[in-house]
Amino acid sequence: MSGDSNWRLPPDLAMGAIRLRVASLDRALAFYEGLLDLSVVQTSAEHVALAARADLNPLIHLVPQPGIRHRPEGTPGLYHFALLYPDRRDLGRTLLRLFEQRLPFQGFADHGVSEAAYLADPDGNGIELAADRPRAQWKRDDGEIVMGTQVLNVTALLRAVDGDPWIGPPAATRIGHVHLHVSDLDAATRFYADVFGFTITSRRFPGATFLASGSYHHHVAVNTWAKNARPADDEMAGMVEFAVGLADASTREALSARLAAAGAPLEECDGGFLTADTDGNRIRVESS
């Protein structure tokens, strides 16, 4: 691997935008703009970027590629990304809006540290709509953050709305984490912990590792729950890359050096560099 395995990312790390390859831009926009009420803030021949209301920082980039195949369920790559709302009232408003639109959900869960609902976009990309509980309520045991999968009290969540009108996601909505299917859990964990510098926060779920910077519950999770060994390719809908924002230039330089020493791919890009994990999941490291 690389140098000092105790090297860790700073606590001010911020998750950046998710870039998704979609078969139909119109269909994807009907979902992300029409149902989730994200706002288009950038357009080009290559992509369309969407952000939360009154915020120009993109959360999602849609990259249209007509004719691509639907990504089979369980293929290594993106499992889901979390759209994190500032509080449970905003999450409740969003769920109420989607219930009224009769959008199908894949499930609901109380994770202890957060409340969450799961669904997929028209291309099969998994999305977790979530709101964190106050950190003072998070439980820890033997150095790990306790996360579970209990039944979500959806009724209580909707009561928190308290008649507030739907006005779209607030500007403080952001990408909370990415969760990835990987082919080798140990190899992926070593990459994200020993090379990239995340801290392991939980290994309590069989076949999964949760990692974060600072004291957060997780910014990245990896699992071997995929049914298909063959990874996604550029001819499938799915995640092109996810972004990690680091405010300090010296930290970005140190991370680049660690990745190079570990033999990870490196490519310069606007505002930072691109790399990839052991399964080829691309990561954009940029200024936050």
N, C-alpha and C positions, 0 to 999 in steps of 0.2 A: 504494500500500500504506500503510504507517504509519511515520512518524517514523524512528527510528534502526534500520536493518536489522541492526546489530551487537548489538542488545539480545538477551541470551540468558537462558534459564530457569536457575535454580540447580540444582546437582547433587543436591540432596536431593529432587527431584521423585519422586513415587511414583504409579504407575498405580493407579487405583481399580477399582471394580467394572464389569463389563459388564452391560448391561441388554438382554435378548433377548425378542423377541416370539415366542410359541410357539402352535401350533394346539391342542395338548392338554397341559394341565398334568400329568396323570397320566403320559402318555408321556414328557414331558421329565424328570419326577422319576425315572422308572424308569431313565433314562440317567444323569443327573447325581448322583442320590442312590444309586440301586441299583447302578450300574456304576463310576462314578468315586468313589463313597463320600464325596461332599461332604455336609455336615450342614445341615439346614434350621435357620436361626437366626432368621428373621423370616417372618411370614405376615400377609397382609392381603387384603382383597377385590380389590386391584389386582395384587399380586405375591407371589412367594415368593422369599426370599433364601437363598442357600447359601454356606457357608464351609468352610474346611478344619477338620479335627479340632482341638478345644480353642481355636478362635479365633472370636470373635464378629463380626469384620469381614467383611462379605459379599464374595465374589468374583464371584458371578453373581446377578442378579435375573431371575427368569422371570416374564414378563408374559403371562398366557394371553389369547388372542383367538380363540375358536372360529370356524371358518369361513374363516380367512385362507388365502391361496394359498401354496403352496410357492414359495420364491424360486428363480427359474431360475438355473442355474449360470452364473457369470461376470457376474451383474448388478452394476453399481456399488454399493458398500456394503462390508459386511464380507467380507474374504477369509478371514481367520482371526484368532483371538486366541490368545495363548500362556498356558497354565497352566504356570507356572514352578515346578519343584520345587527344594528346597534343594540337592540333590546328585544325582549319577547313581545312587546306590543307591536313592533314593526313586523316581526315574524308572524304574529297572529293576524295582522291586517293582510299580509301577503297570502296566507293560507285561506282566509275567508274569500278573498278575491278569486283565488284559483278554484275553490269549491264552487263558487257561483258560476264559474266558467266550465264546470264539470271536467276539469283536467284530471286524468287518472294519476294516482300516486302509487309508488312501489312499496311504501311503508313509512312508519313513524317510529321514533325512538326517543327515550329519555336516557341520555348518556351520563347523567350525573353532573358533568361539567357543562353540558349544553342540552338544548332541546332541538330536535331535528325532524325534518320531513324529507323523503326521498322521492325523486322522479327522474325522468330521462327526457332529453330533448328529442326532436324528430329523427335525429341521426343516431340515437342510442347512447349519447354521452350522458353519464350519470351525474346528477346534481343533488347536493345536499343543501337544503334551505335551513339555516341554523341561527340560533342566538345563544350566546354564552351566558351561563349563570355567573354571578359575581365570584371573583376568585376566592374570596373568603369562604365560600361554600364548597370549593373543590376539596375532595378528600385525598390524602396521600397515605401510602402504606409502604414501608420498607424502601423509601426513596423513589417510589413510582407514583404517578398520578392515577387515581382510581377512576377508570371509565368503564361503564357497563352498557348494556342494551336492555333497558326496561321499557314497559309500556308507557307511551306518552299520553298524558292527560290532555287530549286535544280540546276537550270542552273547556278546561281551565285556561288553556292558551287563548282560545277565542274570546273568553270572558275578559281577558286583559285588554282587548281592543276597546271596550267601553264606548262603543258608538263612534269612534274616531273615523273620519272618512278616509277612503283610499286615495292617496295622492302620489303613489309610486314609491319606490325604495328611496330612503334618505341618502344624502350625499355621503354619510359615514359608512354606508354599506361597502364591504370589501371582500376580497378573496381570503377566506380563512385558512384553508389548507387544500392540499391535493392528496388523494389516496390512489395508489397505483397497484395494479396487478404486476407481479414480477415472477420470473422463472426460478430464481434461487434466492431464498430469503436471507441466508447468511451473507451472500455476496452483496446483495442490495443494502443490507444493514451496515456492512463494513464500509461501503461506499458513502452512504449518507452520514454515518457517525464518524468513522476514522479518517475519511478524506475530506468530505464536505464540511464537517464540523458541527452537525446537529447533535443534540443530546438525546439519548434514548429515554423516553418518558414512560413507556409501558410496553411490556411483552406479555401481557396477561391474556390476550386473545390467541388461541392456537393458530399458528401459521401467519402471524402478523407482527409487525413492529411499528410503534408510533414514536416520532421524533420531533423535536422542536428546538428553537433557540430561546434563551432566557428561561422564564418560568411558565411558558405557555403549555397547554396540554398537547397540541401537535400542530406543526406546520406541514409535515409530510408523514404519510403512512404508507407502508408497503405490505403486500400480502401475497401468499401463494394459493389463493382460492380459485384462480383461473382454471378453467377446464381444458383450454386449448393451449398446447405448448408453443404453437407457432405465433410469433409476435405480430402485431399490426404492422402494416406497411403503408407506403404513400398512396396506394390505390384504395385504401379503406378510409371511411369517415372516422374521425377521432381527434385526439389531441396532437397538435403539431409541437407545442412546447408549453411550459409554464415558466413564470418569471419569479426571481428572488431579488429583492431590493436591499442593497447594503449602502448605508450612508457614507461610510468612510472609505476613501480611495485606497488607503494602505491595506485595509481588510480585503478589498476586492483583489488587490495585487497579491496578497498572501494566499488567498484562496486559489487564484489562477496558478500560482507556483506549486501549490499542493496537488492540484489536478494534473498539471503537467508531469510532476514527479511520479504520480500514480499511473500515468499512461492514458488518462482520459482525453478524449478529443477536445480541442480548443479552437475556436474560430472567433475572430474579432467581429463585432457588430456595433451599430450605433449605440453609444452610451454604455458599452460593456463588452461582454463576450458570451459565446454559446458553448455549452458542454453537453455531455450526455451521461446517464448512469449506465449500469452494467447491462440493462436491457434496451438501451438505445433511447430511453425517454429523454427528450431534449430539455435543457434548462437554460434559460437566459438569465445571466447575472448582470444586474444593472444598478445604477445609482438610485437611491430611494429619496 
